[in-house]
Amino acid sequence: MRKITKGIHSEPASLTNFKRTNGAATYADLSETERTDIRSRCLEEQHYLCAYCCKEISGENHDCMNEHVEARRIAPARSLDFTNIVSSCTTPGQCDASHGSQPLPLTPFMSECETELEFTLSGKVRGLTDRAKETIKVLNLGDELQNNRSLIEQRKQFIQSIMFSNGIDPEDGLDDDELLEMVINDISTPKNGKLEAFAPVVVNVLKQWVA
């Protein structure tokens, strides 16, 4: 995960207007216009990465959707709360599809989501706290191959690809902290409003080397 910051004035105007004129409405009452505007704004905030697994998403209906971090069944009063909505990939068996209505103890709105989840060169993720372990389980983020082999393999390939493109051999590592910081800063900087797929995962791995 990468921490997502919801701006005070980032709510789409169409959603604000809808809530103003439909006091008793819920998310289910929104038209495609409001839903699309919500998704577009979330994608901008997330630099076109899934809020949970950090795979690249295009913004089209087929690969992403509006996801309520605090599920609507748990918090129905927050169904139209923009600060509770992110854009998630639509990958079967993970992220939104795995979340369902389960409580999510560690969310992308918490800065700790970048430190309590630890990624390895093999593409696996491990939780450093109980809530991180539970979050991995709820979202099926790939702690073991038998749980989500596809996601683990995708991360592994992208980790190697991004590292090699920045002159780093994953097998040898890099001992120059200053150069590592430069690479981390470059990978963390959106290009044309977008981050590379799994960029926050690579940053997580590199920060372990700096530490």
VEXFI-761979 format. One record per residue: residue number from 1; residue in one letter; x negated, y, z negated of N, C-alpha, C in turn. Coordinates in steps of 0.05 Angstrom, whole numbers, plus 5000, padded with zeros to 4 digits. Each point is the difference from the previous one (the first is absolute). Example, Ala and Ser with C-alpha at 12.3 -4.5 7.8 and 13.67 -1.06 7.14 Angstrom:
[1, a, [4736, 4886, 4844], [5018, 5024, 5000], [4982, 5024, 5000]]
[2, s, [5007, 5021, 5014], [4984, 5024, 4999], [5015, 5022, 4986]]
//
This chain:
[1, m, [4983, 4976, 5000], [5017, 5024, 5000], [4983, 5025, 5000]]
[2, r, [5012, 5021, 5009], [4988, 5027, 4999], [5020, 5018, 4987]]
[3, k, [4991, 5017, 4981], [5019, 5017, 4986], [5014, 5019, 5019]]
[4, i, [5026, 5001, 4997], [5017, 5017, 5016], [5010, 5023, 4983]]
[5, t, [4996, 5024, 5009], [5009, 5024, 4986], [5024, 5012, 5014]]
[6, k, [5022, 5001, 4986], [5025, 5012, 5011], [5000, 5029, 4994]]
[7, g, [4999, 5017, 5020], [5000, 5029, 4996], [5027, 5010, 4990]]
[8, i, [5000, 5021, 4985], [5024, 5012, 4989], [5020, 5007, 5022]]
[9, h, [4990, 5010, 5022], [5018, 5009, 5022], [4998, 4981, 5024]]
[10, s, [4993, 4975, 4996], [4996, 4982, 5022], [5025, 4986, 5009]]
[11, e, [5021, 5001, 4985], [5025, 4987, 5007], [5011, 5011, 5027]]
[12, p, [5007, 4983, 5018], [5011, 5010, 5026], [5025, 5017, 4996]]
[13, a, [5002, 5021, 5016], [5023, 5018, 4998], [5026, 4986, 5004]]
[14, s, [5000, 4981, 5019], [5025, 4985, 5005], [5010, 4985, 4976]]
[15, l, [4981, 4989, 4984], [5008, 4985, 4976], [5010, 5020, 4979]]
[16, t, [4987, 5022, 4997], [5008, 5021, 4981], [5028, 5009, 5006]]
[17, n, [5005, 5006, 5025], [5027, 5009, 5009], [5021, 4979, 4995]]
[18, f, [4993, 4975, 5006], [5019, 4978, 4996], [5008, 4998, 4971]]
[19, k, [4981, 5001, 4982], [5006, 4998, 4971], [5016, 5023, 4990]]
[20, r, [4995, 5023, 5012], [5014, 5024, 4992], [5030, 4999, 5007]]
[21, t, [5006, 4986, 5022], [5028, 4999, 5009], [5014, 4973, 4995]]
[22, n, [4985, 4981, 4989], [5011, 4974, 4994], [4992, 4990, 4972]]
[23, g, [5011, 5013, 4981], [4992, 4996, 4972], [5001, 4971, 4990]]
[24, a, [5019, 4985, 5008], [5004, 4973, 4990], [4988, 4978, 5018]]
[25, a, [4986, 5009, 5021], [4990, 4981, 5020], [4975, 4984, 4990]]
[26, t, [4994, 4979, 5013], [4976, 4984, 4994], [4984, 4996, 5026]]
[27, y, [4978, 4987, 4998], [4983, 4996, 5023], [5015, 4986, 5023]]
[28, a, [5018, 4982, 4993], [5015, 4985, 5020], [5017, 5018, 5018]]
[29, d, [5006, 5024, 4990], [5017, 5019, 5015], [4984, 5017, 5020]]
[30, l, [4974, 4999, 4999], [4984, 5017, 5018], [5004, 4991, 5029]]
[31, s, [4998, 5020, 5017], [5000, 4994, 5029], [4972, 4994, 5009]]
[32, e, [4997, 4991, 5025], [4974, 4994, 5010], [4982, 5024, 5001]]
[33, t, [5011, 5024, 5003], [4985, 5024, 5001], [4985, 5004, 4973]]
[34, e, [5014, 4999, 4978], [4987, 5004, 4974], [4980, 4978, 4995]]
[35, r, [5006, 4975, 5007], [4982, 4978, 4995], [4974, 5003, 5016]]
[36, t, [5003, 5009, 5025], [4977, 5004, 5017], [4982, 5022, 4989]]
[37, d, [5013, 5022, 4991], [4985, 5022, 4989], [4985, 4992, 4974]]
[38, i, [5013, 4984, 4984], [4986, 4990, 4976], [4976, 4983, 5007]]
[39, r, [5004, 4982, 5019], [4977, 4983, 5009], [4977, 5016, 5011]]
[40, s, [5007, 5020, 5017], [4980, 5017, 5012], [4984, 5015, 4979]]
[41, r, [5013, 5011, 4980], [4986, 5015, 4980], [4983, 4982, 4983]]
[42, c, [5010, 4976, 4993], [4984, 4981, 4985], [4975, 4991, 5015]]
[43, l, [5003, 4996, 5026], [4978, 4992, 5017], [4978, 5021, 5000]]
[44, e, [5009, 5025, 5001], [4980, 5022, 4999], [4985, 5000, 4974]]
[45, e, [5014, 4996, 4977], [4988, 5000, 4974], [4981, 4976, 4997]]
[46, q, [5006, 4978, 5013], [4985, 4976, 4998], [4979, 4996, 5022]]
[47, h, [4999, 5020, 5018], [4982, 4999, 5023], [5003, 4974, 5016]]
[48, y, [5025, 4992, 5003], [5008, 4978, 5017], [4989, 4973, 4991]]
[49, l, [4999, 4996, 4973], [4992, 4975, 4989], [5023, 4990, 4982]]
[50, c, [5005, 4974, 4999], [5020, 4990, 4981], [4993, 5007, 4972]]
[51, a, [5019, 5009, 4985], [4995, 5009, 4972], [4989, 4978, 4982]]
[52, y, [5004, 4975, 5007], [4992, 4978, 4983], [4975, 4985, 5011]]
[53, c, [5000, 4990, 5024], [4978, 4984, 5010], [4980, 5016, 5016]]
[54, c, [5007, 5024, 5008], [4982, 5018, 5015], [4995, 4992, 5029]]
[55, k, [5017, 4983, 5011], [4997, 4994, 5028], [5011, 5023, 5016]]
[56, e, [4992, 5003, 5025], [5009, 5022, 5016], [5029, 4996, 5008]]
[57, i, [5016, 5022, 4999], [5028, 4999, 5009], [5004, 5023, 5019]]
[58, s, [5017, 4996, 5020], [5003, 5019, 5022], [5021, 5021, 4994]]
[59, g, [5020, 4993, 4984], [5022, 5018, 4996], [5025, 4991, 5014]]
[60, e, [4997, 4979, 5017], [5023, 4989, 5014], [5015, 4981, 4981]]
[61, n, [5026, 4997, 5006], [5017, 4983, 4983], [4990, 4971, 4997]]
[62, h, [4986, 4990, 5021], [4992, 4972, 4999], [4978, 4994, 4980]]
[63, d, [4984, 5020, 4993], [4977, 4993, 4983], [5000, 5014, 4973]]
[64, c, [5019, 5017, 4994], [5001, 5014, 4974], [5028, 5007, 4993]]
[65, m, [5004, 5006, 4974], [5026, 5006, 4990], [4998, 5017, 4975]]
[66, n, [5021, 5013, 4992], [5001, 5015, 4975], [5003, 4981, 4977]]
[67, e, [4983, 5002, 4981], [4999, 4981, 4978], [5003, 5015, 4973]]
[68, h, [5018, 4991, 4983], [5003, 5012, 4974], [4981, 4986, 4980]]
[69, v, [4981, 5015, 4989], [4981, 4989, 4982], [5014, 4989, 4975]]
[70, e, [5018, 5016, 4989], [5017, 4991, 4978], [5026, 4991, 5014]]
[71, a, [5004, 4974, 5002], [5021, 4988, 5016], [5027, 5012, 4994]]
[72, r, [5017, 5002, 5021], [5026, 5012, 4997], [5018, 4985, 4980]]
[73, r, [4997, 4974, 4999], [5016, 4985, 4980], [4991, 5006, 4971]]
[74, i, [4975, 5007, 4997], [4990, 5007, 4973], [5007, 5029, 4993]]
[75, a, [4996, 5017, 5020], [5005, 5029, 4995], [5018, 5011, 5022]]
[76, p, [5026, 4994, 5000], [5018, 5010, 5022], [5001, 5030, 5001]]
[77, a, [4996, 5014, 4978], [5001, 5029, 5000], [4977, 5012, 5015]]
[78, r, [4979, 4984, 5006], [4976, 5011, 5014], [5000, 4992, 5029]]
[79, s, [5022, 4991, 5011], [5000, 4990, 5028], [4994, 5023, 5020]]
[80, l, [5007, 5025, 4992], [4995, 5023, 5018], [4977, 5017, 4989]]
[81, d, [4985, 4990, 4981], [4978, 5015, 4989], [4976, 4996, 5018]]
[82, f, [4992, 5020, 5014], [4978, 4998, 5019], [4974, 4992, 4986]]
[83, t, [4997, 5007, 4975], [4975, 4994, 4986], [4999, 4970, 4992]]
[84, n, [5021, 4985, 5007], [5001, 4972, 4995], [4998, 4983, 5025]]
[85, i, [4996, 5014, 5023], [5000, 4986, 5026], [4973, 5002, 5014]]
[86, v, [4992, 4977, 5011], [4975, 4999, 5015], [5006, 4985, 5026]]
[87, s, [4981, 4999, 5018], [5003, 4985, 5024], [4984, 4974, 4997]]
[88, s, [5014, 4978, 5004], [4987, 4973, 4997], [5001, 4986, 5027]]
[89, c, [4980, 4982, 5004], [5001, 4983, 5024], [5023, 4981, 4997]]
[90, t, [5007, 4987, 5022], [5022, 4981, 5001], [4989, 4971, 5003]]
[91, t, [4976, 4996, 4992], [4988, 4973, 5002], [5015, 4980, 4983]]
[92, p, [5008, 4978, 5012], [5015, 4979, 4985], [4984, 4990, 4976]]
[93, g, [5013, 4998, 4977], [4988, 4987, 4977], [4981, 5018, 4984]]
[94, q, [4997, 5025, 5006], [4983, 5018, 4984], [5012, 5028, 5000]]
[95, c, [4989, 5016, 4982], [5007, 5028, 4997], [5030, 5003, 4996]]
[96, d, [5015, 5015, 5016], [5029, 5004, 4996], [5015, 4973, 4999]]
[97, a, [4993, 4982, 5018], [5014, 4975, 5002], [4996, 4982, 4975]]
[98, s, [4977, 5003, 4987], [4995, 4985, 4976], [5009, 5015, 4975]]
[99, h, [5000, 5026, 5001], [5008, 5016, 4977], [5029, 4996, 4991]]
[100, g, [5018, 5002, 5020], [5028, 4997, 4993], [5009, 5019, 4979]]
[101, s, [5012, 4989, 4979], [5009, 5017, 4978], [4984, 4995, 4974]]
[102, q, [4976, 4989, 5003], [4983, 4995, 4977], [4988, 5026, 4989]]
[103, p, [4996, 5002, 4974], [4985, 5023, 4990], [4972, 5000, 5010]]
[104, l, [4989, 5024, 5005], [4973, 5003, 5010], [4983, 5015, 4979]]
[105, p, [4984, 4986, 4985], [4986, 5013, 4978], [4977, 5019, 5008]]
[106, l, [4988, 4996, 5023], [4979, 5018, 5009], [5008, 5010, 5028]]
[107, t, [5003, 5026, 5003], [5011, 5010, 5025], [4980, 5019, 5014]]
[108, p, [5004, 5005, 5026], [4982, 5019, 5014], [5002, 5029, 4991]]
[109, f, [5018, 5005, 4981], [5002, 5027, 4989], [4981, 5004, 4976]]
[110, m, [4987, 4978, 4992], [4982, 5000, 4977], [4971, 5000, 5010]]
[111, s, [4983, 5018, 4989], [4972, 5000, 5009], [4986, 4974, 4993]]
[112, e, [5010, 4986, 4980], [4988, 4974, 4993], [5003, 4979, 5021]]
[113, c, [5017, 5004, 5019], [5003, 4980, 5021], [4975, 4997, 5017]]
[114, e, [4982, 5020, 4999], [4975, 4999, 5015], [4978, 4988, 4983]]
[115, t, [5004, 4996, 4974], [4979, 4989, 4983], [5007, 4973, 4987]]
[116, e, [5026, 4995, 4997], [5007, 4975, 4987], [5003, 4977, 5020]]
[117, l, [5000, 5006, 5026], [4999, 4980, 5020], [4971, 5000, 5012]]
[118, e, [4988, 4976, 5001], [4972, 4999, 5009], [4999, 4981, 5024]]
[119, f, [4988, 5009, 5022], [4999, 4984, 5025], [4972, 4989, 5004]]
[120, t, [4998, 4978, 5014], [4975, 4987, 5005], [4994, 4999, 5030]]
[121, l, [4975, 4994, 5007], [4993, 4998, 5029], [5015, 4978, 5014]]
[122, s, [5009, 4981, 4984], [5015, 4977, 5012], [5029, 5008, 5007]]
[123, g, [5008, 5024, 4992], [5027, 5009, 5006], [5020, 4995, 4978]]
[124, k, [4991, 4987, 4978], [5019, 4995, 4978], [5002, 5024, 4982]]
[125, v, [5021, 5000, 4984], [5004, 5021, 4980], [5004, 4987, 4973]]
[126, r, [4989, 5013, 4980], [5004, 4990, 4972], [5009, 5023, 4983]]
[127, g, [5017, 4993, 4981], [5010, 5020, 4981], [4982, 5001, 4976]]
[128, l, [4993, 5025, 4991], [4983, 5003, 4977], [5016, 5004, 4975]]
[129, t, [5026, 5003, 5002], [5017, 5003, 4977], [5025, 4982, 5004]]
[130, d, [5014, 4995, 4979], [5024, 4983, 5002], [5021, 5012, 5020]]
[131, r, [5003, 5027, 4999], [5020, 5012, 5017], [4991, 4998, 5030]]
[132, a, [4973, 5001, 5004], [4990, 4998, 5027], [5004, 4972, 5011]]
[133, k, [4996, 4980, 4983], [5004, 4972, 5008], [5029, 4995, 5006]]
[134, e, [5018, 5012, 4984], [5029, 4996, 5005], [5008, 5014, 5026]]
[135, t, [4989, 5023, 5006], [5006, 5015, 5024], [4991, 4984, 5025]]
[136, i, [4976, 4989, 4998], [4990, 4983, 5022], [5019, 4977, 5006]]
[137, k, [5010, 4988, 4978], [5019, 4978, 5003], [5027, 5010, 5012]]
[138, v, [5010, 5022, 4990], [5026, 5010, 5010], [4999, 5007, 5029]]
[139, l, [4978, 5013, 5009], [4998, 5009, 5028], [4986, 4979, 5018]]
[140, n, [4990, 4979, 4988], [4985, 4979, 5014], [4977, 5012, 5016]]
[141, l, [4982, 5013, 4986], [4978, 5015, 5013], [4975, 4984, 5006]]
[142, g, [5001, 4974, 4995], [4978, 4983, 5009], [4977, 4997, 4980]]
[143, d, [5006, 4987, 4977], [4978, 4994, 4982], [4987, 4973, 5006]]
[144, e, [5016, 4982, 5013], [4990, 4974, 5008], [5009, 4993, 5028]]
[145, l, [4985, 4985, 5014], [5007, 4993, 5028], [5027, 4987, 5002]]
[146, q, [5006, 4983, 4981], [5026, 4986, 5002], [5024, 5018, 4996]]
[147, n, [4995, 5024, 4989], [5022, 5019, 4995], [5005, 5017, 5025]]
[148, n, [4978, 5010, 5012], [5003, 5018, 5023], [4975, 4999, 5017]]
[149, r, [4995, 4978, 5014], [4976, 4997, 5016], [4998, 5021, 5022]]
[150, s, [5022, 5007, 5013], [5000, 5019, 5022], [4989, 5027, 4991]]
[151, l, [5011, 5011, 4978], [4991, 5026, 4990], [4971, 4999, 4992]]
[152, i, [4992, 4979, 4986], [4972, 4998, 4992], [4981, 5000, 5024]]
[153, e, [5007, 4985, 5020], [4983, 4999, 5024], [5000, 5027, 5015]]
[154, q, [5022, 5013, 5001], [5001, 5027, 5013], [4982, 5019, 4985]]
[155, r, [5002, 5000, 4973], [4983, 5019, 4985], [4970, 4993, 5004]]
[156, k, [4994, 4975, 5000], [4972, 4992, 5003], [4989, 5010, 5027]]
[157, q, [5015, 4997, 5021], [4991, 5008, 5026], [4997, 5030, 5002]]
[158, f, [5019, 5015, 4988], [4999, 5029, 5001], [4977, 5011, 4983]]
[159, i, [4996, 4987, 4977], [4977, 5008, 4982], [4974, 4998, 5016]]
[160, q, [4996, 4978, 5013], [4975, 4996, 5015], [4998, 5019, 5023]]
[161, s, [5023, 5004, 5014], [5000, 5018, 5024], [4993, 5029, 4992]]
[162, i, [5013, 5010, 4979], [4996, 5028, 4992], [4971, 5003, 4989]]
[163, m, [4991, 4980, 4985], [4972, 5002, 4989], [4980, 5000, 5023]]
[164, f, [5002, 4982, 5019], [4981, 4998, 5022], [5000, 5026, 5016]]
[165, s, [5024, 5011, 5004], [5003, 5025, 5016], [4987, 5024, 4986]]
[166, n, [4996, 4997, 4973], [4986, 5021, 4985], [4972, 4992, 4992]]
[167, g, [4989, 4980, 5014], [4972, 4993, 4996], [4994, 4984, 4975]]
[168, i, [5020, 4986, 4989], [4996, 4984, 4976], [5005, 4971, 5006]]
[169, d, [4980, 4983, 4993], [5003, 4971, 5002], [5013, 4990, 4975]]
[170, p, [5024, 4989, 5000], [5013, 4991, 4976], [4984, 4980, 4984]]
[171, e, [4983, 4984, 5014], [4984, 4980, 4987], [4977, 5012, 4984]]
[172, d, [4989, 5022, 5011], [4977, 5012, 4987], [5007, 5022, 4980]]
[173, g, [5023, 5013, 5004], [5008, 5022, 4983], [4984, 5025, 5007]]
[174, l, [5001, 5019, 4981], [4986, 5025, 5004], [4993, 5011, 4973]]
[175, d, [4974, 5006, 4996], [4990, 5009, 4974], [4999, 5031, 4998]]
[176, d, [5004, 5014, 5021], [4998, 5029, 5000], [5028, 5011, 4992]]
[177, d, [5002, 5009, 4975], [5025, 5010, 4990], [5010, 5025, 5014]]
[178, e, [4981, 5017, 5008], [5007, 5024, 5014], [5013, 4994, 5027]]
[179, l, [4987, 4981, 5014], [5011, 4992, 5026], [5027, 4986, 4997]]
[180, l, [5003, 4984, 4978], [5025, 4987, 4995], [5022, 5020, 4996]]
[181, e, [4994, 5021, 4984], [5020, 5021, 4995], [5008, 5014, 5026]]
[182, m, [4981, 5004, 5018], [5006, 5012, 5026], [5019, 4983, 5016]]
[183, v, [4995, 4973, 5000], [5016, 4982, 5015], [5028, 4999, 4988]]
[184, i, [5002, 4999, 4973], [5025, 4999, 4986], [5017, 5025, 5007]]
[185, n, [4987, 5023, 5000], [5014, 5025, 5006], [5010, 5000, 5029]]
[186, d, [4984, 4989, 5018], [5008, 4999, 5028], [5024, 4981, 5004]]
[187, i, [4999, 4977, 4988], [5021, 4980, 5003], [5026, 5011, 4987]]
[188, s, [4997, 5016, 4979], [5023, 5010, 4985], [5013, 5024, 5013]]
[189, t, [4987, 5011, 5021], [5010, 5024, 5013], [5017, 4993, 5024]]
[190, p, [5026, 5008, 5000], [5017, 4994, 5023], [4991, 5014, 5025]]
[191, k, [5003, 4986, 5023], [4994, 5011, 5026], [5027, 5003, 5014]]
[192, n, [5006, 5025, 5008], [5026, 5006, 5012], [5023, 4990, 4983]]
[193, g, [4997, 5003, 4973], [5021, 4994, 4982], [5002, 4970, 4993]]
[194, k, [4982, 4984, 5010], [5001, 4971, 4996], [4974, 4989, 4988]]
[195, l, [5003, 4979, 4983], [4977, 4985, 4990], [4999, 4974, 5015]]
[196, e, [4976, 4989, 5002], [4997, 4974, 5012], [5013, 4978, 4983]]
[197, a, [5009, 4979, 5013], [5013, 4978, 4985], [4982, 4990, 4978]]
[198, f, [5011, 4997, 4977], [4986, 4989, 4976], [4976, 5017, 4991]]
[199, a, [4999, 5026, 5009], [4978, 5017, 4991], [4998, 5002, 4970]]
[200, p, [5022, 5002, 4985], [4998, 5001, 4970], [4988, 4975, 4989]]
[201, v, [5004, 4977, 5013], [4988, 4975, 4991], [4970, 5001, 5003]]
[202, v, [4990, 5010, 5022], [4971, 5002, 5005], [4988, 5019, 4980]]
[203, v, [5014, 5023, 4995], [4990, 5019, 4980], [4998, 4987, 4972]]
[204, n, [5019, 4984, 4994], [5000, 4985, 4974], [4976, 4983, 4998]]
[205, v, [4993, 4985, 5021], [4977, 4983, 5000], [4974, 5016, 4997]]
[206, l, [4998, 5021, 5016], [4975, 5017, 4999], [4996, 5013, 4973]]
[207, k, [5022, 5009, 4987], [4997, 5012, 4974], [4989, 4981, 4979]]
[208, q, [5006, 4974, 5004], [4988, 4980, 4982], [4970, 5000, 5002]]
[209, w, [4990, 5004, 5025], [4971, 5000, 5004], [4987, 5025, 4987]]
[210, v, [5015, 5023, 5002], [4989, 5024, 4988], [4999, 4997, 4970]]
[211, a, [5021, 4988, 4988], [5001, 4996, 4971], [4977, 4981, 4991]]
//
